[in-house]
Amino acid sequence: MKILKTLFGCLAGAALTMNVSAQEVQGFVHQRSTDYEWPADQQVLNKLDKWQDQKFGVLFHWGLYSVPGIVESWSICSEDVDWISRKKDLTYNEYKKWYWGLKDSLNPTQFDPAKWADIMQDAGMKYMIFTTKHHDGFCMFDSKYTDFSIANGPFGTDPRKDVARHVFDAFRQKDFMIGCYFSKPDWHCEWFWNPYFATPNRRQNYKKDRHPDWWKNYQEFTYNQMDELMTDYGKFDILWLDGGWVTGDDVNLDKLLTKVRTSTQPGLISVDRTIRGRNENYQTPERSIPETQLNNPWESCITLSNDWGWVPNAPYKSPAKVISLLAEITAKGGCLLLGVGPTPQGTIEEAVSERLHVVGEWLKANGKAIYNTRITPVYNDGNVWFTADKDGKTIYAIYALPDGENLPETIEWTGNIPTGKMKMLKGNKTVKYTGKDGKVKVTLPKGLKNEPVALQFTLKK
Ligand code: GLC
C-alpha cells in the first residue's frame, strides 16, 4: 500500500510539472455557430429574455483533472496536438490507468458550496453552470447509471457525496439562474470508447453501422443520465451540452426536451453548443468575443486563468480585465460566463475570490450600466463601450481601462451625443462635457480611483 502511495505521489507530482504547458497553450476551442434559430416555445423565449438580463455568470470545471491540476479530461484523448500533453515516460495505456485511478484520490473534505455561492454573489454574478460530467465521464453527481462518480470514491461516505446537487441548491438559495453542464461524449463509457478497440481520437472508436448495438447502448446511457439530472436534481434554467462532435440528435435531445419542458423544466434553455438550429437556444463563442454586435442571444465563455479547471499557480486575469470583457460583451449583446476551477479540496482559491471581490465592488457602484441593459446602435469607440436601458433612451458609456494604464483626464467619443446632465454612476457625481460636431469630450473629476468608469446620460434626439 505504502509503495502504491509513493508511486502515486510521484505520478501526481510528475503530472503537475508535465502539464504546465496546458496553461500556455490554448486548448480545443468550440467556435460560435454562424446562424441562429429563434425557439418557438414562448416559455423558452421568456427565460432567454430573463437570462439576457443577468449578463455575468460562472462556469465551474471540477473533476478528476482537478486532483493533479491538469487540463480538463483531454490528456486521456490520444490526439497528437500541442495542448494535450502527457508524462512522456508512461505509455498511453499506463497513463489512462493512472488517470482513471484519480477517482481514489478526489476527496474534497473542505467542499462548502454555500461559500462558493457567497463568493460568486459577492462578485456580482447572477448565474452559475456546473460540470456534472466532463468528457472523461467522471460524474460529479450520484448517477444511478454508473459507479464512476464522486459518490463512490473516498468522498462516498460524506453526506455531501452527491456533489452537484449541493452546488445547485446552494446557488438556488441565492437566486442564481442555474445551468447544468453535461458532456455528450463520454470516454469512460464502454459504449463510446469500447475496450475492444484503441482510442485514437475524441470520437466513438468504432463504426456505428458495424456496431449498432454499442451505439444504441451509448445513446440510452446518455439519454438516461440527462433525464436523471433534469428530473431528480431540481429546477434548471439552462442545459449546457458540451462536446459538439456528438450532436443532440445523436442522444435524442428532442425527446428529452419535449419531456422535461412539459414536466419538470418548463422553458428550459437548451444549449446544444455549436450544433445550430432548434436546440442551440444561445450561441457560445469560446475564449473569444464576436467581432460585432449580435442580435440573437449569446454568451462568451472565458477562463479567469488560462485553464478551465484548477491548476497550480494559475495566471489570473486582473479585475479591470474582467470588467473590460464584461463591458465589451454587454455592449455587443452577450453575457460573460467566467471559468473558475475549484481546488481538489473543494475550495475557491483566495487569489480568485480577491479578484472577484474587486469586480463585485465595481458592479455595486456601476451595475446599472451592465445588468438589464440592451444593445444600442452606436456601441463602441476605442476603449468606450455603450449600453442602454431597455427604453433605449438612457445610455451608459463604460470606459474600459486597459491593464497597466492610468485613467485619462478626459474621455472622448464620436456619436451618442448627450443632452442635459451627465453623471458618473459611482458617487452619482455630475461631470462636465462638451458635444460638438458629433464629438463628445468628458472631463473626469480629479482624484478618481484608477478603475473603469461608467457614465449615464440621455441621448439627444
Ligand atoms: C471546450 C473544451 C472543454 C471545456 C469547454 C468549456 O469545449 O473542449 O474541455 O469544458 O471548452 O467551454
Residues whose N, C-alpha, C, O or C-beta is under 5 A from the ligand:
A	BS01	GLC	F28 H30 E72 C301
